[in-house]
């Protein structure tokens, strides 16, 4: 199958005649030939978004919402087929692929509902016969750059709130998973989105992403991906005062207290660490266990993890799919070497395996990990989890906070005091009590503190904040000059 760029409502070929292959990471079969955008293609995409902006932003939001509601219904009808395609393209097991598509459905309905809200505020004036309010305006042409680990959910998280707010968009999906974005764009096209409102360009982040970030007509950039790229985008976009929202890495801790329900904690750690083959920003990558229960916890975790089945995600009996590509596989293997050299002990896994020709890595558990080791501080983005010991809750929270990231976090405890202390003290955008670090729902804010982001949040009503500007309006109907701060008693 050949997949073209979508510019100004047309599916067009790469103007440079360039393309790249989309590969199934489980089987290494080629599933598509993807057209690669040239600088000129990115420019046309941005120009057509700019042309479409006036009429789209002038369309009443409840009318924009009708298109989103239609798209949501189409996504729902095609859920099973899209989930299948998602597993083939990205590798996550079918059950999780269905979750990914469901997250896109949920976000599309949620954003569509915002079409009849998009609330501003009203508040009294300090002066008589004067009315004060705020309203939301779209930002303009917005660039969206999305990762491969949630190939349809994350594009939907960005596209839907941005559209309902009245922006015109240029989307660049990750080169490992462009087909899911292409399908999403096709659905929006069929649902009646006017031409030019959403444009799709594929290609390398450094080139195509760079061309988006550097285009003067782009007023905002929303990016999910690595810290390194996020820093680059922030500094480049900052030169033109573009609004930037960043959703970067995580090194998410699970604290397991000595009063925890151990079965529950083990279920949560396995799901958090090895679900999606550990390829979530929210993955549980550090488990900080109370020393009293550490040996028992470790033994049971290893026993349970051994039972996980690796293979093609299309097989419903498989628990863990492949990692996305060979460079990720090498990166994970390198981190395992680093962990061993740093003195951590491998309690399970640690090797590349070949149940199929694709990129598979065993679920891996490190014990005896010290907080200053690289495997305890850096994002691995693979099926590798580190166990650390702590003598009490304060120490556990201290370790939890000792990394640069702050996305998700979790504590297992039956003690309400411990739970609330964790809520208060853990430096993270998300804290789960007696649940794993993954499982965010679309109608709540999603994002993190410290190097995980720049203070914005996706999802929830905060998604609307990400994609709107606030206009403050004063209406003086007194018919005379009234001076704020001065004409007061
Ligand atoms: C991500 O890993 O980038 O909470 C997003 C979760 C999912 C979203 C993860 N709902 O893990």
Boltz pocket constraint, residues with backbone or C-beta under 6 A from the ligand:
constraints:
  - pocket:
      binder: B
      contacts: [[A, 103], [A, 149], [A, 150], [A, 224], [A, 279], [A, 280], [A, 281], [A, 282], [A, 283], [A, 437], [A, 438], [A, 439], [A, 440], [A, 441]]
      max_distance: 6.0
